Amino acid sequence: MFLLYADESGDVGRLNGSSKYFALSGLVLHELRWHDFIDEILEFRRHLRNSYDLKLREEIHASHMLHKPGELARIPKSIRLRILREVIDFQNSLSNISIINVVVDKTGKRSDYDVFDHAWRALIQRFHNTLSRRNFPGPQNPQDRGLIIVDETDEKKLRLLTRKMSTYNPVSNRGGGGYRNIPINTLVEDAIHRNSLQSYIIQLCDVNAYLLYQHLSPNAYVKRKGGRNYFLRLDSLLCKLASSSDPLGIVRL
């Protein structure tokens, strides 16, 4: 079984004051690599503890670390940004994970455009397609299925979406001219929702989604400190099959 951990950056709102983008980043690994991955994360977190006084119990929440650090204010802001870069470099040192990214640019979208629905639908479709074609790194079992594990989001809406896609998932024919119904038959169970404080892997996804957003539209501090391109350090892990039209494989909606 392949596990898709995912988190968001930005918001799904359309009113003044909402974010320009909504970004989703999903980290995929095979269940047979899960224990080794957790051991590697624990070793990495011990390194952060010993080097920067970031305790194992403390959450790496990218946006809050930079702008609402709370107890983490004891760590200088420049070091907190360095920690985010090290999270990226840690992942880039691995070989058994893959990262799928989806971005919705809300500019010019119709008033009834459902940002949440379109973004999650795209992520689930790419997860299904890549899994079905056995293009993820790791063990290759033709009968492998997938399970989605996410930070706390709109649980009901995501549940209804995945159940609907299991029976009705229209995909446009190449070259235009109608569509085919390709049900998502690789998912097991509804998405599992976890508090990111309790999941080191979702914390990685949080950093990936945040730095994806910052790559597109950096805030003043990230831009000044050169963090805009930290996301590019994930290049070797990006699931570029997700979008053949984008050099980074980002699904842009």
Residue, then its C-alpha position, 0 to 999 in steps of 0.5 A: m500500500f502507498l500512503l499519501y500524506a498531504d497538507e495545504s498552504g493558503d486558503v480556499g476563500r475568494l473574498n478580499g483578503s484571501s490568499k492569491y493561491f491555494a497550494l497542496s503538497g502530498l508526500v507518498l511512500h510505501e507502507l513497507r518503507w514507513h518504519d525506516f522513514i520514521d526512524e530517519i525522521l527521528e534521527f533528523r529531529r534529534h539533529l534539530r534538537n541538538s543543533y537548534d534547541l527544537k524539542l522533539r515534541e515541538e511542531i514544525h509549522a512553517s508559517h507559525m514558525l516564522h510569523k507566530p512562533g510562540e515558545l519558538a521565539r527563543i530561536p532566532k528567526s533566521i535560524r527558524l528559516r534555516i530549519l525549514r531549509e534543513v527540512i527540505d534538504f533532509q527529504n532530498s537526501l532520501s530516495n523512497i518518497s515522492i512529492i505531488n504538488v497542486v496549485v490553484d491560482k484564484t485570479g480570474k476564476r469564476s465566482d462559483y469555482d470551488v477551490f477546495d474541490h478542484a485542488w483535492r480532486a487533482l491531487i487524488q487523480r494524480f495519486h491514483n494515476t501514478l499508483s496505477r501505473r506503478n511509477f512511485p519509488g518503492p516496492q512494486n506490487p500490482q495490487d497495491r492500493g492507496l490511503i490518504i492521511v491529511d492534516e485537519t481540513d474539511e473532513k466532510k467535504l473531502r470524504l464526500l469528494t473521495r466517495k463520489m470519485s470512487t464511482y464518478n470521475p470524469v476525465s476529458n479525452r485527449g484532444g477534446g471531444g467529451y470525457r471518460n469516466i475513470p473511477i478512483n478504485t485504488l483508495v482504501e477507506d476515507a481519508i484519515h485526518r490527523n493533528s499535525l502536532q502528532s505527525y512528523i510526516i504531515q509536518l514535512c508536508d506543511v513545510n513543503a506546501y508553505l515553501l511551494y507557496q513562497h516560491l510562487s508568492p514570497n512574503a517580504y522576509v522569505k524573499r529578503k533572506g533568499g528562501r523563495n527557491y528553497f522549494l526547488r531543492l526538492d527537485s529530485l523528489l518531485c513527481k513530474l509525471a503529475s503534470s508533463s506541461d510543468p518543469l516541476g510537475i506542479v499541477r497548476l489550476 
